[in-house]
Amino acid sequence: MSKTAIFYGSSTGVAESVAEKLAEKLNASILNVADNPTSELTNHDVLIFGTSTTGFGELQDDWASFISEVKDADLTGKTIAIFACGDSASFSDSFVGSMDEIYKEIKDKDCDIIGFTETDGYDFNESPSVHDGKFVGLAIDDMNQSDLTDERIDNWVSLLKTESDKL
């Protein structure tokens, strides 16, 4: 079993594709939150939570159920990173808001949250996932900026490896 696991929820396949690319680059296990109990969280040192964004910044449906279990999980000592996929053109006022839904549930736990990224290069009005001028994880806009997706993933993987010696 790998020490890193990616827990993802995907409605259209974009978040799943990002999760697969990350898993390959990080030698990580990949787990769909629709099929995996939160007991899997304890089996890994590094957790990457990934979701698509639905509606106006809401969590993907499978994550909406899974998050209540994450909220109650013991994440002590875990290193956690978050990514979300969204559409900055159609949802410019709530771009990747789902990432903040996850962040809010884990930020006060005794874990190390890494992977905050710059907002430069994105075209949106506002996002609940921006704290102190940075996204609380990796924002992917495959609808409008698909040409930047692979580069953003590569840059994020480098950042994660810099921020944690567990990777």
SVG drawing of the C-alpha trace seen along z (x, -y; Angstrom):
<svg xmlns="http://www.w3.org/2000/svg" viewBox="-26 -40 38 42">
<polyline fill="none" stroke="black" stroke-width="0.4" points="0.0,0.0 1.3,-3.4 1.8,-6.0 0.0,-8.6 -3.7,-8.3 -5.8,-10.4 -9.5,-10.5 -11.5,-12.0 -15.1,-12.6 -15.8,-13.3 -19.1,-14.1 -17.8,-14.6 -14.5,-12.7 -12.2,-15.8 -11.4,-15.4 -10.9,-11.6 -8.5,-12.4 -6.6,-14.9 -6.5,-12.3 -5.1,-9.7 -2.3,-12.1 -1.4,-12.9 -1.4,-9.3 1.1,-8.5 3.4,-11.4 3.2,-10.7 3.1,-6.9 -0.2,-7.2 -3.2,-5.0 -6.3,-6.4 -9.7,-6.0 -13.1,-7.1 -15.0,-8.5 -18.2,-6.9 -16.7,-3.4 -14.3,-3.8 -15.0,-4.1 -13.2,-6.8 -11.5,-4.0 -9.1,-4.1 -7.9,-7.5 -5.9,-5.9 -3.9,-3.7 -2.0,-6.6 0.3,-9.4 -0.4,-11.8 -4.0,-12.4 -4.9,-14.3 -8.6,-15.3 -9.9,-16.1 -13.4,-17.1 -15.3,-18.6 -17.4,-21.6 -21.1,-21.6 -23.7,-24.4 -22.4,-27.5 -19.3,-26.3 -20.7,-23.2 -19.1,-19.8 -19.5,-17.0 -22.3,-14.7 -20.2,-11.8 -18.0,-14.2 -21.1,-15.7 -21.7,-12.4 -18.0,-11.6 -17.2,-15.0 -19.4,-14.3 -17.2,-11.2 -14.0,-13.2 -15.2,-15.7 -15.3,-13.0 -12.1,-11.3 -8.9,-11.5 -6.4,-13.2 -3.8,-13.8 -0.3,-13.9 -1.6,-13.6 -0.3,-15.7 -3.2,-16.9 -3.5,-18.7 -6.7,-19.6 -7.5,-20.1 -10.8,-21.1 -12.0,-21.4 -14.3,-24.1 -15.5,-26.5 -14.2,-30.0 -16.3,-31.5 -19.7,-30.2 -19.1,-30.3 -16.8,-33.3 -18.2,-34.3 -17.8,-30.8 -14.9,-29.3 -13.7,-26.0 -15.8,-26.8 -15.9,-23.1 -12.2,-23.2 -13.2,-25.5 -15.9,-23.1 -13.2,-20.5 -10.7,-23.0 -13.3,-24.2 -13.7,-20.7 -10.0,-19.9 -8.4,-23.3 -8.8,-23.0 -7.7,-19.4 -4.2,-18.5 -2.9,-18.0 -0.5,-19.7 -2.3,-21.3 0.0,-21.9 -0.2,-22.9 -1.7,-26.4 -1.3,-28.0 -1.3,-31.4 -4.3,-32.8 -2.3,-34.4 -3.3,-33.1 -6.9,-32.4 -9.8,-34.5 -12.6,-34.7 -14.2,-37.3 -14.0,-35.6 -13.7,-32.3 -14.5,-31.1 -11.4,-28.9 -9.0,-31.9 -7.6,-32.6 -4.9,-35.2 -4.6,-35.7 -4.0,-32.0 -6.1,-29.1 -6.2,-26.5 -5.1,-24.0 -4.8,-23.4 -7.5,-24.9 -8.1,-23.3 -10.3,-24.9 -10.3,-22.3 -13.3,-23.9 -11.6,-27.2 -7.9,-26.6 -7.3,-22.9 -4.0,-23.9 -2.7,-24.7 -4.0,-21.6 -0.9,-19.5 1.5,-22.3 -0.5,-23.2 -0.5,-19.6 3.3,-19.4 3.9,-22.6 1.7,-21.5 3.4,-18.1 6.8,-20.0 5.3,-22.3 3.9,-19.4 7.3,-17.6 9.0,-20.8 6.5,-21.3 6.5,-17.7 9.3,-15.2 6.6,-12.5 6.3,-12.6"/>
</svg>
